[in-house]
Amino acid sequence: MRPNGHIAALLAVLFPLALLAGCGDATEPTADEAGEAALTEAESVPAGPVSERKVLVLCYHAMEPGAEATYDIPTEDFSQQLALIHEEGYESVLPSRIAGYLRGQNDLPEKSVCITFDDGPESILTRSKPLMDEYGFTGTAFLITDAVGGEGKLTWDQVRELEAAGWEIGSHTACHEKPTGIDAARCVEELEGSKAAIEAEIEGECLALAYPYGLYDASVVEHARDAGYEIAFTIDRGPADWTTDPMLVPRQMVVNGNSMNTFGRWLKQEKLHLEKIDPPVGERVTTTEPTITAVVADEDVPVDGLEISRDGNPVSYEADEENRTITMTPELREGANNLRLNYYGDPRREVSWVIIADPS
Ligand SMILES: [Zn+2]
């Protein structure tokens, strides 16, 4: 069922109000409190969308014929991946359109992908874009602003060339430091400085951010929002959809050696919907053995049918069928961890998030 224009317009007005109301009382919350409230809110409340769409966001780096390094993709593989996207009838969309969708302001095509590139290698312009042009796809370049013009990197003239061709230019911060490993002032400087540096060089605005190493916590998210970003990308797993927080949009990292079978499955799979995640996404934990609970919201998913892992290590869990709740106590390492949940049914479903453990 699809709401008519009036309802969509109403949702567009009400959704931001609902988020504000979600922050609680009239006193000004601290940055951390506000960040956690917003994250929890977006996990549990549908984002007032105009439709129930999903979008697979792909994360690439450099491209080179016959590439061998993990993050360099052989141009011939990229070419096959683009051909499949095209054959399956997907359109390419840009971050601003996804941001508008997640805020109930516009729709997405029935089948869409978003093609992004991190770190600003020159091959975006010289190798990736020409292949994308054959299908009329546009992409997004996330720049490390201090690296622009460096060896093997895009120059500002080349960045402007991408923008003129309809690409969006986003920030991947100024220095590419781990945003969860630096103090707040430094993090703000990285986020604000890189946005200003890009906007001084391009025509448009820099509204999209890709967190370096896909790392975030509630404070980093809050700093990104305060810096004026409208959408921010992680490298969490699974597609984004109407339930996704615009400041935590997952991206599928494409690495050298991913088969076409794997790539095809990414296009088709759905988000695994969890509710009442506790501790909430973005909250740092003070132990390396936290107990994590969540409710499995997808009715097609048997609660005991999940595969859970922490950075590739299997995690066992208890399933409470009646309440559709899962409970686990993964062994975390100090610092960043990725908790990943898969359902290998039909459709396949996947979700993951970052948990920062500060045991000291
Ligand atoms: Zn990067």
Residues whose N, C-alpha, C, O or C-beta is under 5 A from the ligand:
A	BS01	ZN	D118 D119 Y213
